Amino acid sequence: MATLSILNGRVIDPAANLDTIANIHIADGKILAIGTAPADFSAAQQIDATNKIVSPGFVDLSVHIQTIDSITKETQAAAANGITTICCPPDSYPIIDSTAVAELLQHRAASSQMAKVLPLAALTQNLEGTQLAEMGVLKQAGCIGVSNVQPIVNTEIFRHALEYAASCELTVFLHPQDPWLGRKGCVHEGAISTRLGLVGIPEAAETIEIARDLLLIELTGVQAHFCHLSTARAVEMIKTAQDKGLPVTADVSLHQLFLSEQAICDYNSQVHVTPPLRSQDDQIGLRQGVLNGSINALCADHKALNADAKLSPFAMTTAGISTLDTLLPLSLRFGEESQTDLITTLGYITHKPAQILGIEAGTLTIGSPADICIFDANRKWTLTAETMHSSGHNSPFIGWELKGKVNYTLINGRVVYENV
């Protein structure tokens, strides 16, 4: 039985509201004790975590896997950044709409022995919005939920999809975007898009779709999660629905909390994302949504791209940011800037996303899997292409001085990353 002790660290478990200096003892891949070890326990390995934070491994709700062949590299990158569980949207290649693809994805991930991968199944076959996917079978194949990724135009099909998901007790992960408004756009519709001559995507493209989705959620009773909110108005709508008792949660991509449409003024393709960066007022509204609880989790929304994907004129480049390397430091920066305590800040990337997924993760409770991150919260460093672990270096944060560096990552009690 493999045994390990983490000594003298500041143990923070948001799920248990725990913040204390303590030892953690691990046996057979699970947390055996916090504090004093059992009398018959002997650690085969010890890690000195003095002056370090010991937290649950991070859980990210959206890590796009471009191809199944890239999964090893991206799960290694996730583990190097303290992320022990990633949720994979269905828009990989091939699309996750069959048991064969779902099982292959999980097999490749298990073979890498790095971050755990939980696939989302396509809500409709090939994500085309015409025929429902076999959700029940896909759930049996290990899919944690279902997602549209792309808008489903036919409202009747969408309703039946939500009913089917509800009958299978699957959470639906929704990307709210009207199929017509701003469909050719690449930035937020406003004064800056007009000045730059770029086609805009209006706020209403998000809010109109959310309105439709909320009405159908109320009709069908399905558990739903809204991914990557980008507008303050959307936050208000989600909060109203939550106060009404609808079974809905939401997340926001971290880059939306630090960047606004102002970042595209020099046609910087590194900030071409979907949904687009919005106004500074939207950015403030998103931050308030996190603090008041209407936004339940912070998300990397990682999408690794090769250099060529960002070399064309702005509107022709591929949308997406490589964000695994900035999940922890940007979360910590948000916590500092909003004067949020560390327990609450870490909760946004540990037990809260785990709750949304309905999985046993994001906690240090006795008997839970020993998925743990040990990091130096005060370590300053600069993000460069050379320091990034992901295969994609498409990040607007390159050159930023960040704070917070991972020293160890443990998955099922096994050290998978070490940087001391």
URLIN-V327817 format. One record per helix or strand of 3 or more residues. SS is the DSSP state (H for helix, E for strand). FROM is the first residue (numbers start at 1). LEN is the number of residues. If there is no record, write none. Layout:
SS,FROM,LEN ; SS,FROM,LEN
This chain:
E,3,11 ; H,14,3 ; E,18,10 ; E,30,5 ; E,45,4 ; E,53,4 ; E,58,3 ; H,68,13 ; E,83,6 ; H,99,14 ; E,116,7 ; H,125,3 ; H,135,6 ; E,145,3 ; H,155,13 ; E,171,4 ; H,191,6 ; H,204,17 ; E,224,3 ; H,232,13 ; E,248,6 ; H,254,5 ; H,261,4 ; H,269,3 ; H,280,13 ; E,297,3 ; H,307,4 ; H,314,3 ; H,324,14 ; H,342,6 ; H,351,7 ; E,372,11 ; E,401,11 ; E,414,5
